Amino acid sequence: MTRSRSAVALGLAAFALGSAAILVPAGLQAAGPHHTIVPAEAIVWGAAPPSLPSGAQAAALLGSPAKEGPFVLRLKFPAGFVIPPHTHSKDEFVTVIAGGFAVAAGETLDAAAKPLPAGSFVHLPAGMPHFARAYGETVVQINGVGPFDVNYLDPKDDPRRKPTN
């Protein structure tokens, strides 16, 4: 099934409006066993989940991190973007699509973490504290099984707790 730009945009529009879930319209996913095709030119970027610091963009390619089942999410970060130390209750699978992405285990941000180039892959087990930083504009793909969460080690780092203006 080929997704149209407008259908993907509808799903991301619901997500960008602050919904807790990333919605992919029912017409974009087959009712039974079938394949899904998302051409690169059909990917529409919208606001990232509120669990990430501001400045990131997201594109849901399959499923929703907020719902039961598999999901595929692309995230785009500006140069210097930092995701403070956090954990997830389920495994996270990260592929660097473009740019440089430093991901390291630990409970404190380490500026010496080396960026991984495009094509690199990282598996982060559930419960493992880790952090990340983008070097140059960076695109990563997150694969996982929802519902997926982000739990910051320091509550002050959680953008969902920060007042919005």
C-alpha positions as semicolon CSV with decimal commas, in nm:
position;residue;x (nm);y (nm);z (nm)
1;M;0,000;0,000;0,000
2;T;0,144;0,339;-0,092
3;R;0,077;0,627;0,148
4;S;-0,016;0,964;0,009
5;R;0,129;1,286;0,144
6;S;-0,212;1,408;0,255
7;A;-0,294;1,090;0,446
8;V;0,040;1,095;0,630
9;A;-0,010;1,467;0,697
10;L;-0,349;1,396;0,856
11;G;-0,196;1,145;1,096
12;L;0,086;1,379;1,191
13;A;-0,148;1,675;1,225
14;A;-0,334;1,494;1,501
15;F;0,000;1,416;1,664
16;A;0,128;1,773;1,628
17;L;-0,180;1,914;1,798
18;G;-0,062;1,766;2,125
19;S;-0,233;1,431;2,119
20;A;-0,073;1,180;2,353
21;A;-0,075;0,932;2,068
22;I;0,073;0,944;1,723
23;L;-0,219;0,868;1,498
24;V;-0,186;0,696;1,164
25;P;-0,517;0,699;0,972
26;A;-0,676;0,355;0,939
27;G;-0,664;0,379;0,561
28;L;-0,284;0,382;0,575
29;Q;-0,250;0,041;0,738
30;A;-0,377;-0,279;0,584
31;A;-0,656;-0,461;0,769
32;G;-0,483;-0,796;0,726
33;P;-0,135;-0,923;0,649
34;H;0,001;-0,683;0,393
35;H;0,302;-0,466;0,333
36;T;0,344;-0,095;0,389
37;I;0,543;0,133;0,162
38;V;0,643;0,486;0,262
39;P;0,832;0,658;-0,021
40;A;1,089;0,908;0,102
41;E;0,906;1,194;-0,071
42;A;0,585;1,106;0,118
43;I;0,739;1,153;0,464
44;V;0,586;1,456;0,631
45;W;0,760;1,600;0,936
46;G;0,558;1,735;1,227
47;A;0,613;1,825;1,589
48;A;0,796;1,568;1,799
49;P;0,633;1,403;2,103
50;P;0,610;1,627;2,411
51;S;0,848;1,387;2,586
52;L;1,137;1,532;2,381
53;P;1,294;1,875;2,425
54;S;1,165;2,137;2,181
55;G;1,326;2,163;1,839
56;A;1,286;1,801;1,728
57;Q;1,055;1,689;1,449
58;A;0,885;1,351;1,402
59;A;0,735;1,137;1,127
60;A;0,538;0,822;1,211
61;L;0,604;0,560;0,943
62;L;0,414;0,272;1,101
63;G;0,198;0,229;1,411
64;S;0,214;0,455;1,714
65;P;0,456;0,458;2,007
66;A;0,157;0,537;2,229
67;K;-0,036;0,222;2,134
68;E;0,015;-0,153;2,171
69;G;0,217;-0,306;1,890
70;P;0,516;-0,233;1,670
71;F;0,600;0,119;1,558
72;V;0,854;0,292;1,337
73;L;0,924;0,659;1,407
74;R;1,172;0,895;1,242
75;L;1,308;1,183;1,446
76;K;1,492;1,486;1,306
77;F;1,715;1,688;1,538
78;P;1,890;2,022;1,481
79;A;2,265;2,043;1,538
80;G;2,353;2,031;1,909
81;F;2,018;1,879;2,014
82;V;2,049;1,695;2,346
83;I;1,825;1,432;2,501
84;P;1,917;1,424;2,873
85;P;1,967;1,094;3,061
86;H;1,653;0,882;3,059
87;T;1,521;0,526;3,044
88;H;1,245;0,338;2,865
89;S;1,035;0,051;3,000
90;K;1,080;-0,135;2,667
91;D;1,378;-0,192;2,437
92;E;1,465;0,084;2,190
93;F;1,620;0,016;1,848
94;V;1,788;0,320;1,689
95;T;1,927;0,350;1,335
96;V;2,115;0,665;1,234
97;I;1,977;0,771;0,895
98;A;2,169;1,099;0,848
99;G;2,408;1,318;1,043
100;G;2,595;1,213;1,354
101;F;2,425;1,081;1,667
102;A;2,605;1,016;1,993
103;V;2,425;0,770;2,220
104;A;2,586;0,648;2,540
105;A;2,487;0,462;2,854
106;G;2,501;0,650;3,178
107;E;2,316;0,859;3,431
108;T;2,497;1,185;3,352
109;L;2,543;1,361;3,020
110;D;2,895;1,302;2,885
111;A;3,006;1,557;2,625
112;A;3,287;1,322;2,517
113;A;3,046;1,064;2,367
114;K;3,148;1,004;2,005
115;P;2,887;1,050;1,729
116;L;2,786;0,747;1,526
117;P;2,771;0,806;1,148
118;A;2,475;0,736;0,920
119;G;2,409;0,364;0,889
120;S;2,495;0,292;1,253
121;F;2,263;0,094;1,479
122;V;2,213;0,096;1,858
123;H;2,005;-0,138;2,075
124;L;1,914;0,012;2,414
125;P;1,772;-0,246;2,656
126;A;1,469;-0,158;2,869
127;G;1,564;0,021;3,191
128;M;1,917;0,118;3,081
129;P;1,994;0,487;3,152
130;H;2,125;0,663;2,841
131;F;2,148;1,004;2,671
132;A;2,199;1,135;2,320
133;R;2,333;1,434;2,126
134;A;2,302;1,532;1,758
135;Y;2,606;1,650;1,563
136;G;2,482;1,850;1,266
137;E;2,123;1,805;1,153
138;T;2,052;1,441;1,233
139;V;1,778;1,193;1,144
140;V;1,732;0,871;1,338
141;Q;1,477;0,594;1,310
142;I;1,332;0,443;1,626
143;N;1,180;0,097;1,606
144;G;1,005;-0,054;1,903
145;V;0,692;-0,195;2,055
146;G;0,439;0,037;2,215
147;P;0,330;0,170;2,439
148;F;0,672;0,336;2,456
149;D;0,774;0,581;2,727
150;V;1,053;0,826;2,811
151;N;1,142;0,853;3,181
152;Y;1,398;1,125;3,261
153;L;1,633;1,050;3,551
154;D;1,616;1,413;3,666
155;P;1,254;1,534;3,665
156;K;1,383;1,886;3,584
157;D;1,494;1,756;3,243
158;D;1,144;1,641;3,149
159;P;0,997;1,889;2,898
160;R;0,646;1,777;2,993
161;R;0,701;1,938;3,336
162;K;0,822;2,271;3,201
163;P;0,574;2,557;3,168
164;T;0,483;2,659;2,815
165;N;0,447;3,021;2,714
